[in-house]
């Protein structure tokens, strides 16, 4: 198979295949996103071998005393070249830029499944009603994030006559949609860690850990932010692990709004794009499915001050720099991790400073992100074991985080490893 190097990422021994042929699905999705393919000119330069053949025929015809023969043959060659497919002359181009589709991303079928249709497949997904409610809420949150008013310290959105911080608004919206769905559900968030039960009198069927708007502190600079959720079929969020999840997902609010969902028993992480907002009919449309995470040189290092006390983290950081890894870090954990699925390689790390309490919340950040990464073919760790194997004993439980391709997570375990936590610091 003919391969071309990735023009953006240099990876030893890694190549990208030629772009997949354009399908009706990709054309229709392109039209819905207003990214239609630019027309391709047919007067591209001929290969030098064709010009050599034309010159040879002209000289040959003159030697034979019949210039008309050379003219006829030249016209025939020009006609044939006009019908050579554009794809055979070079890579497919969208608005003049080469497109190299990632081989880990699987395009969905031409029907352009909506979120609701996808959830109904294979007899219906567990917690489908809860996932649909969260998807609808994320559409609402996307509008509020885009229309928030920001100053140098925070962003606000009008809620009736009251102006509330945008992360508070997002949390209220998501909880309202979840509580209104047909399933009896308990919800807990980082800011309100009380376990909020729905109005149903019976024991809750599902429990949801919800991080309504992670990265709210960087919205004022117009960075992308996101929401996280994890769903268990259980009456409580305590004494559960990530292995018992029935669904988890992340919604990214950036230049495009994307909802990524992983369902227990289904392969890969399914991505949906929010389309149709301009026409007043927003809908989640299936785009890519992420199933494979390879090795590659990209890193997103969180909690960098920890290198002052955590020698292993300092050593790992120098390894990344000395081996020319690409630094891609925004400070918003949702997008810093979701880029690994989109790119298909890399590592995100959030170690703890030595003797201090880790910063990342197990229930609201580590578990949903680890579930997405492991379902997409990657790995996760707290420095010793998978994040999905850690039992939730406290809703405020903190852990180190390493997420990404398996070799990168193994390297984190070797160089950083588990940390001893100061129990007095944990109580503060």
C-alpha positions in Angstrom: 0.0 0.0 0.0 1.3 3.4 -0.9 1.8 5.5 2.2 2.6 9.2 2.9 4.1 10.7 6.0 1.9 12.7 8.3 2.7 16.3 7.5 1.9 17.5 11.0 3.4 14.8 13.3 6.8 13.2 12.9 6.8 9.7 14.3 9.6 7.2 13.9 8.4 4.3 11.8 4.8 5.6 11.6 3.1 6.4 8.3 -0.4 7.4 7.2 -2.3 5.7 4.4 -3.6 7.5 1.4 -6.9 9.3 2.1 -10.0 7.2 2.0 -12.1 7.8 -1.1 -14.8 10.4 -0.8 -18.2 8.9 0.0 -21.7 10.2 0.0 -21.6 10.3 3.8 -18.5 12.5 3.9 -19.9 14.8 1.2 -23.2 15.2 3.0 -21.5 15.7 6.4 -19.2 18.2 4.7 -22.2 20.1 3.4 -23.9 20.1 6.8 -20.8 21.7 8.3 -20.4 24.2 5.4 -17.0 22.7 4.6 -17.7 21.6 1.0 -14.8 20.5 -1.1 -13.2 23.1 -3.3 -13.3 22.3 -7.1 -10.2 20.8 -8.4 -8.5 22.3 -11.5 -7.8 19.9 -14.3 -4.9 21.8 -15.7 -2.3 20.5 -13.2 1.2 20.0 -14.4 1.8 16.8 -16.3 4.5 14.4 -15.1 7.8 14.9 -16.9 7.5 11.4 -18.5 4.4 12.6 -20.4 6.2 15.6 -21.8 9.1 13.4 -22.8 6.8 11.1 -24.7 5.1 14.1 -26.5 8.5 15.5 -27.5 9.6 12.0 -28.8 6.5 11.6 -30.9 6.9 15.1 -32.5 10.5 14.4 -33.4 9.6 10.9 -34.7 6.8 12.3 -36.9 9.1 14.9 -38.4 11.7 12.2 -39.2 9.0 10.2 -40.9 8.0 13.3 -42.9 4.4 13.4 -41.5 4.0 16.2 -38.9 0.2 15.5 -38.9 0.8 12.2 -37.2 2.6 13.9 -34.3 -0.2 16.5 -33.9 -2.8 13.8 -33.8 -0.9 11.7 -31.2 -0.3 14.8 -29.1 -4.0 15.6 -29.1 -4.8 12.0 -28.1 -2.4 12.1 -25.2 -3.8 15.5 -24.0 -7.4 14.1 -24.1 -6.4 11.0 -22.1 -4.6 13.2 -19.5 -7.8 15.3 -19.1 -9.6 12.1 -17.9 -7.0 11.0 -15.4 -8.7 11.1 -11.9 -7.5 13.9 -9.8 -6.8 11.4 -6.9 -4.0 9.8 -9.1 -2.1 13.1 -9.4 -1.7 13.7 -5.7 -3.5 13.7 -2.3 -7.1 14.8 -2.0 -7.2 18.5 -1.1 -9.8 20.4 0.9 -9.5 24.1 0.4 -6.0 23.6 -0.8 -4.7 21.6 2.2 -3.8 17.9 1.9 -6.1 15.6 3.9 -4.6 12.5 5.5 -7.3 10.6 7.3 -6.3 9.0 10.6 -6.4 5.2 10.3 -7.7 4.9 13.8 -10.8 6.9 13.0 -13.7 4.9 11.4 -16.2 6.9 9.4 -19.8 6.0 10.0 -22.1 4.6 7.4 -23.9 6.9 4.9 -27.1 7.0 6.8 -25.6 9.7 9.2 -27.0 8.2 12.3 -28.3 10.6 14.9 -27.6 10.0 18.6 -31.1 8.6 19.2 -30.8 6.2 16.3 -27.4 5.0 17.5 -28.7 4.4 21.0 -31.5 2.2 19.6 -29.1 -0.1 17.7 -28.5 -3.6 18.9 -31.7 -3.7 20.9 -31.1 -0.4 22.7 -28.3 0.8 24.9 -28.4 0.7 28.7 -29.1 4.1 30.1 -30.2 5.4 26.7 -32.7 7.8 28.1 -30.1 9.3 30.5 -27.6 9.7 27.6 -30.2 11.4 25.4 -31.1 13.8 28.2 -27.4 14.7 28.6 -27.1 15.2 24.9 -30.0 17.6 24.8 -28.6 19.5 27.8 -25.2 19.8 26.1 -26.9 21.5 23.1 -28.4 24.0 25.5 -25.0 24.5 27.3 -23.2 25.0 24.0 -25.4 28.0 23.2 -24.9 29.5 26.7 -21.1 29.0 26.5 -20.9 30.8 23.2 -23.1 33.7 24.4 -21.5 34.2 27.8 -20.2 37.6 28.8 -16.7 37.5 30.1 -14.4 39.8 32.0 -10.8 39.2 33.1 -11.8 36.9 35.9 -14.9 35.0 34.9 -17.8 34.5 32.5 -21.5 35.0 33.1 -24.8 34.1 31.5 -28.2 35.6 32.2 -30.5 33.1 33.9 -33.9 35.0 34.0 -33.1 38.3 35.7 -30.2 36.9 37.6 -26.6 36.8 36.2 -24.8 33.6 37.1 -21.3 32.2 36.5 -21.4 30.1 33.3 -20.3 26.9 35.1 -23.2 27.3 37.6 -25.6 27.8 34.7 -24.2 24.7 32.9 -24.6 22.6 36.0 -28.2 23.7 36.5 -29.1 23.0 32.9 -27.6 19.5 32.9 -29.2 18.5 36.2 -32.6 19.8 35.1 -32.5 17.7 31.9 -31.3 14.6 33.7 -33.9 14.9 36.4 -36.6 15.4 33.8 -35.8 12.1 31.9 -38.0 9.1 32.3 -35.5 7.2 34.4 -35.1 7.5 38.2 -31.6 9.0 38.5 -29.2 10.3 41.2 -26.8 13.0 40.3 -23.6 14.4 41.9 -21.3 17.1 40.8 -17.9 18.4 42.1 -19.5 21.7 43.4 -22.5 20.0 45.0 -21.3 16.7 46.2 -24.5 15.8 47.9 -26.1 12.9 46.1 -29.2 14.5 44.5 -32.0 12.0 44.0 -34.7 12.5 41.4 -38.3 13.1 42.5 -39.2 9.4 42.2 -40.1 7.7 45.4 -38.5 4.4 44.6 -34.7 3.6 44.8 -32.8 5.3 41.9 -32.1 3.0 38.9 -29.0 5.0 37.7 -26.4 7.2 39.3 -24.6 10.0 37.4 -21.3 11.7 38.2 -21.4 15.0 36.4 -18.7 17.6 35.7 -20.8 20.2 34.1 -18.1 22.6 32.7 -14.5 21.7 33.3 -12.1 24.5 32.3 -14.5 27.3 33.1 -11.5 29.4 34.2 -10.2 29.6 30.6 -13.4 30.5 28.9 -12.6 34.2 29.1 -9.6 33.7 26.8 -11.9 31.8 24.4 -10.3 28.4 24.9 -12.3 25.3 24.3 -13.9 23.7 27.4 -16.0 20.6 28.0 -18.5 18.5 30.1 -17.9 15.1 31.5 -20.4 12.4 32.7 -20.2 8.8 34.0 -23.3 6.6 34.4 -23.7 3.6 36.7 -26.7 1.3 37.0 -26.6 1.6 40.8 -28.5 3.4 43.5 -25.3 5.1 44.8 -22.0 6.4 43.5 -20.1 4.9 46.5 -18.3 1.6 46.4 -18.3 1.4 42.6 -15.5 1.2 40.0 -15.1 2.4 36.5 -15.4 -1.2 35.3 -19.0 -1.2 36.3 -20.0 1.8 34.2 -22.8 1.5 31.6 -21.9 4.7 29.8 -19.5 7.6 29.9 -18.9 10.6 27.7 -17.5 14.1 27.1 -18.9 17.1 25.3 -16.4 19.6 23.8 -17.4 23.2 23.2 -14.9 24.7 20.7 -14.8 25.7 17.0 -17.1 22.6 16.7 -19.3 21.1 19.3 -18.6 17.3 19.6 -20.2 14.7 21.9 -18.1 11.6 22.4 -19.9 8.6 24.0 -18.8 5.1 25.1 -21.4 2.5 25.9 -20.7 -0.8 27.7 -20.5 -3.7 25.3 -20.1 -1.5 22.2 -16.7 -1.2 20.4 -14.9 2.2 20.3 -15.9 5.7 21.3 -18.6 7.2 19.0 -18.3 10.9 18.2 -21.3 13.0 17.3 -21.2 16.6 15.8 -23.8 19.2 16.6 -25.2 20.3 13.3 -28.3 22.3 12.1 -28.1 25.1 14.7 -28.2 27.8 12.0 -31.5 26.3 10.7 -33.0 26.2 14.2 -33.0 22.3 14.3 -29.9 21.2 16.2 -29.1 17.5 16.1 -26.2 15.2 17.0 -24.9 13.4 13.9 -22.5 10.5 14.0 -19.1 11.4 12.5 -16.1 9.3 13.7 -15.6 6.2 15.9 -12.3 5.9 17.7 -11.1 2.3 18.3 -7.3 2.3 18.1 -4.6 4.3 20.0 -1.1 4.0 18.7 2.3 5.2 19.9 3.2 8.7 19.0 5.1 11.8 20.3 2.6 14.1 21.8 2.3 15.1 25.4 0.0 17.2 27.6 1.7 17.7 31.0 -0.5 18.9 33.9 0.5 20.2 37.3 4.0 21.2 36.2 4.9 22.7 39.6 5.0 19.1 40.9 8.4 18.6 39.2 10.0 20.6 42.0 9.3 17.8 44.5 8.5 14.8 42.3 11.8 13.8 40.7 10.2 11.1 38.6 7.9 13.6 37.0 10.9 15.8 36.2 12.7 12.9 34.6 9.7 12.1 32.5 9.3 15.7 31.4 12.9 15.8 30.3 12.4 12.5 28.4 9.5 14.0 26.4 11.6 17.1 25.6 14.8 15.3 24.7 12.9 13.0 22.4 11.1 15.9 20.5 7.6 15.2 21.7 5.0 17.8 20.6 3.6 19.9 23.5 -0.2 20.2 23.3 -1.7 21.6 26.5 -4.4 24.1 27.2 -5.2 23.7 30.9 -8.7 22.2 30.2 -8.5 18.5 31.0 -11.4 17.5 28.7 -9.9 18.8 25.5 -6.3 17.9 26.6 -7.4 14.3 26.9 -9.9 14.2 24.0 -7.2 15.3 21.6 -5.5 11.9 22.2 -8.6 10.1 20.8 -8.8 12.4 17.8 -5.0 12.2 17.0 -4.9 8.5 17.9 -1.7 8.7 20.1 0.0 10.7 22.8 -0.2 11.0 26.6 -1.8 13.2 29.3 -0.3 13.2 32.8 -1.4 14.9 36.0 1.0 13.6 38.8 0.9 14.8 42.4 3.6 16.8 44.1 5.5 14.6 46.5 3.6 14.2 49.8 0.7 16.3 48.6 -2.9 15.4 47.7 -3.4 14.7 44.0 -5.5 17.3 42.2 -7.7 15.2 39.9 -11.1 14.0 41.1 -11.5 10.2 40.7 -15.3 10.3 40.3 -15.8 13.4 38.2 -12.7 13.5 36.0 -10.5 10.4 36.1 -13.1 7.6 35.7 -15.1 9.1 32.8 -11.9 10.1 30.9 -10.2 6.7 31.6 -13.3 4.9 30.3 -13.2 6.8 27.1 -9.5 6.3 26.6 -9.5 2.6 27.4 -12.6 2.0 25.2 -10.7 3.8 22.3 -7.8 1.4 22.7 -5.6 3.3 25.1 -4.6 2.8 28.8 -4.9 4.6 32.1 -3.1 4.6 35.4 -2.7 6.3 38.8 1.0 5.3 38.7 0.3 1.7 39.8 -3.1 0.4 38.5 -5.8 1.3 36.0 -8.0 4.2 37.0 -11.0 2.0 36.3 -10.0 -0.5 39.0 -10.0 2.0 41.8 -13.0 1.8 44.1 -14.8 5.1 44.9 -15.0 5.4 48.7 -15.4 9.1 48.8 -17.0 11.5 46.3 -14.0 13.9 46.9 -11.4 11.1 46.3 -8.3 12.4 44.4 -5.8 10.4 42.2 -2.9 10.9 39.9 -3.7 10.6 36.2 -1.9 9.1 33.2 -3.9 8.6 30.1 -2.9 7.7 26.5 -1.3 5.0 24.5 -0.2 1.9 26.4 3.6 2.4 26.1 3.3 6.0 27.3 1.3 5.0 30.4 3.7 2.2 31.1 6.5 4.8 31.0 4.6 6.9 33.5 4.3 4.0 35.9 8.0 3.3 35.6 9.3 6.9 36.0 6.7 8.4 38.3 4.8 5.5 39.8 2.5 5.7 42.8 2.9 8.5 45.4 2.6 8.4 49.1 -0.2 10.9 50.1 0.1 13.0 53.2 -3.1 12.0 55.1 -3.1 15.3 57.0 -3.0 17.2 53.7 -5.9 15.2 52.5 -8.0 16.3 55.5 -7.4 20.0 54.7 
